[in-house]
Amino acid sequence: MQWQGESVRKVTGGRRRPAQGKRRFEVGLAPADTHLGEARVKFIRTTGGNIKVRSMRAEYANVTKISNGETKKVKIETVEENGANPNYVRRNLLTKGAIIRTEIGRARIMSRPGQDGIINAVLLE
């Protein structure tokens, strides 16, 4: 469990005495770490009763070809590059900005799979 409240330490390194303790709304969740595999999603209740759809695993992406605006649902073969973290390539983690290899070519993920529950990508030509 992650706590995303204000730090007890000042920028200078001195200690701050908090006026209140930890609160429920300051608790963060672990990242989704979307992998390649048979589709699996998780529903998370957020503030205000809204719902986030977390994609835990995915095997298909909606890939758009910019030149003609055509979109196809294609199978993801592997992750080729990931600017967020080089280790994500080895683990086949899908994040926004990752470059994936699909049946029709290389594509860049434009959506956030851990927050949107879907993978939208743009074909690199």
N, C-alpha and C positions, 0 to 999 in steps of 0.2 A: 504494500500500500504506500502511495506517495502522498506527501503533505506539501501543498503548494501555497502555504501561508507565508507571512513575512518572516524573514530570518531573525534570529535572536541576536545575531552579530551585526554591528555597524560596518560600514565600508572601511573604517579605520581599524577594525578588529576589536574594538571595545564591545562590551556587552550591553544590550538594550533590555530593559525590564518590560515585557509585554503587558498591556492593559487587560488583555483577554487571552484565554487559552485557545486551543485548537477548536475549529468548528467543522461541522459535517460538510458544508459546502466548499471547504478548502481541501478536501481529500481528492486526490487525483487517482486515476486508474492506470494500470500497466498498459504499455502500447500493444496494439493488436497483433503486430508481427505477421502480416498476411503472407502465407506461403503458397507455393504451387500445389495443387491437388484438387480433389473433388470438392465442389462448392459447399461452404459451411459459413453461416452467418450467425451473429449474436446481436440481440436487441438490448440496448442500454437506455434506461430512463434518465433523462437529463432534467435540468432545472425548468420548471414551468410545465412539467408533464410531457415534454417533447420526447421524441425517440431518435436515437442515433443507431444506424445499422452498421455493425462492425463486420467486415469480411475477414474471417479467420483463414480461409483457404479459398482459392479461386483457380479455375482452369481456362476460363474464357475472358476475352476483352473485346470491347466495342472499339474497333479501330476505324478512324476517319481518314480518308485520303483528301488532303487539303485542295489539291488541284481541281477536283470536280465535286467535292463535298459529299462523296459517297461513303456510307458507314456500313461496316460488316462485323458480324460477331465471329471472331476467329479464336482458335486454340493457341494458348501461350506455350511455347516450347521451353524457353529458359530465360533467365535474367542475364543480360550481357554486361551492363554497367549500372552503377548506382553512385551518384555523387554524394549522397547522404553518408554512406559508410561503405568502404571497399569490402568489408566482411559480409555485407548483405548479398553480394553476388554469389559467394560460396554457399550461403544458406538459402538462396533463391527467395529472398524477401522482396515483396512488392510494395514500393512506396511511391509517392508523387515524385516525378522527375527521373525515375528509373527507366533505363532503356531495355526493352524486352525483345526477344526474337519470336516472331509469330509465323504462321503458315504463309503469310503474304509479304513478309519482310520485317525489318526492324521498326520499332515504334517506341515513342516516349509516353509514359503514363502521365496524364494531365489531371486525373481525379485523385482523391485521397481515399484509398481502399479501407483504411481503418476508421474513417468517419462517414464515408458515403455508402459503403457496402457494395460498390460496383467499380469496375475498372474501365475507364475511358482512356483511349490513347490516340495519338496522332502519328500517322505513318511518316517515317523519315525517308525522304527521296533524294 
